[in-house]
Amino acid sequence: MKYSLHQSLIVYFTLILFTFVAINFTNAALIDQDTIEVLYLFDEGEGEVANDNSLQGRDGAITGATYTDGVFGTALQYDGVDDNLIVTGYAGIGGTEPRTILFWFKSSETRDHSFVKWGENVRGRKYYIRAHPSGEQCFLRIEVNGGQNYGNDDICDGEWHHCALVFPADSDSVKDHHLYVDGVLQEKIGNDVEMDSDGDTQEINIGARLTGHKFLFGYLDELAIFSTDLDADQINALRENGLQTAASVDPQEKLTTS
């Protein structure tokens, strides 16, 4: 069947409109910008500053960690000895306020990798995201001193894994958290305890150990903290499309790496 010039133009402009809408939908901010507390893409490629792509301007001070290929663009590589990143001037979300923490992680070493921590180390006040080693595997874990909640999917198998922790509104204990690994909701394992996060005492550390645990050893990419409880659809959209879709930053010409 032959198309007339008029029909061809209609098809052409329909495709253009569809492409425009699709691109803008993909790059539109999925998240209310005011709820993004920290957002690091780790695409600087060099230097000792991680640029915060949220409206807050909370750049991170990098100690030791170096740049390498990541899931999207470049990522940070931690040596497991003393590498760290401090979120300058920000001590985290306090009390029982809702929150979501997202990041990509890769390591082939089973250990209690320290991911994100803030607050004083007392019952219910500490807020500490780390790996939970078990045999030759390790799982995503959140603990608050006296209580913990960890999942059941191995994140220390040498592959990139997307990790997400959500503390829903109107919650009050550590096992109220929802943990996701690669978009899959995890089991809730551990000892429950009420929490009252300390958001005043110390700046957030990303990679540094707490007493008795170990520094992060491996790779970290695209980390963000939100002061809202994202749902599974939002988490998976950010996992698939990258955090730049939440940050309203200009998409860079970069491909996902394995």
C-alpha positions, -999 to 999 in steps of 0.1 A, spaced: 0 0 0 14 34 -10 12 64 13 4 98 1 27 127 10 1 139 35 -1 105 52 37 103 53 40 137 70 14 126 96 34 95 104 67 114 105 54 141 129 36 115 150 69 97 155 87 129 163 60 138 189 62 103 204 100 105 207 98 139 223 73 128 248 92 96 256 125 115 261 109 141 283 91 114 303 124 95 309 143 126 318 115 142 339 121 145 376 105 114 391 109 129 425 99 161 443 132 180 441 128 193 477 130 157 490 164 150 476 188 155 504 220 143 487 225 130 452 260 118 439 265 106 404 302 101 409 309 112 373 336 138 381 363 113 370 390 129 391 395 150 422 385 148 459 350 163 457 318 145 449 294 170 434 259 170 450 233 172 422 205 180 446 192 215 453 210 213 487 246 217 475 260 192 499 292 182 481 311 153 495 348 152 506 365 121 492 394 105 511 414 79 493 387 65 470 395 67 433 375 68 401 368 38 378 341 26 354 307 24 370 271 14 361 264 48 347 296 67 337 322 65 365 321 52 401 342 53 432 366 24 441 372 19 478 404 0 490 388 -14 522 415 1 544 407 38 551 388 52 521 358 74 529 334 101 518 320 127 542 288 146 533 300 180 543 277 198 567 249 173 567 242 149 597 213 129 582 176 125 587 165 124 624 138 109 645 113 86 626 110 108 595 105 89 563 136 83 541 150 64 512 187 56 505 198 42 471 231 31 457 249 7 434 275 -16 449 299 -43 436 324 -64 455 336 -100 454 348 -100 491 324 -112 518 327 -87 547 306 -63 566 312 -35 542 302 -1 557 280 18 533 263 48 549 262 58 586 252 87 608 242 94 644 257 86 678 264 50 685 237 44 712 205 23 712 180 33 686 200 65 677 227 51 654 217 48 617 240 24 599 237 7 565 262 -21 560 266 -56 546 256 -86 567 281 -115 561 269 -150 563 291 -179 551 303 -169 517 275 -144 511 266 -110 525 232 -93 526 220 -57 527 215 -46 563 202 -16 583 209 -14 621 202 12 648 222 -3 678 201 -29 695 182 -38 664 188 -48 628 170 -57 596 187 -76 568 178 -93 535 184 -126 518 200 -119 484 238 -120 481 254 -86 472 290 -98 474 292 -120 443 314 -97 422 284 -82 402 268 -48 404 238 -47 426 213 -19 432 205 -15 469 176 5 483 163 10 518 129 27 525 117 38 559 80 45 554 60 74 569 44 66 603 69 39 611 88 36 643 112 6 643 141 -8 623 121 -37 609 96 -13 594 123 -7 567 117 -22 532 149 -34 516 153 -40 479 182 -56 460 180 -52 422 144 -42 426 134 -73 446 118 -68 480 139 -86 507 129 -107 537 130 -90 570 155 -108 592 168 -96 626 159 -82 660 134 -54 660 138 -23 681 123 12 681 144 39 665 149 76 670 176 85 645 202 111 655 204 137 628 225 162 646 257 146 660 280 138 631 282 143 593 273 113 572 301 89 564 300 68 532 324 39 534 340 43 568 336 15 594 320 17 627 338 1 657 341 -36 651 333 -35 615 352 -30 582 356 -3 556 339 -7 523 360 -27 498 347 -25 463 328 -1 440 301 24 447 280 43 422 250 67 421 241 72 457 212 93 469 193 101 501 157 112 500 135 126 528 105 106 515 95 70 512 98 61 475 77 33 462 89 2 443 80 18 409 101 49 416 130 28 429 130 6 398 127 36 374 158 52 390 176 18 389 169 14 352 173 50 340 199 64 365 197 90 392 200 118 367 163 114 360 156 125 395 182 153 396 171 173 365 207 174 354 216 172 317 218 136 306 254 128 296 263 106 266 272 76 286 264 39 283 257 14 311 287 -8 317 288 -43 332 
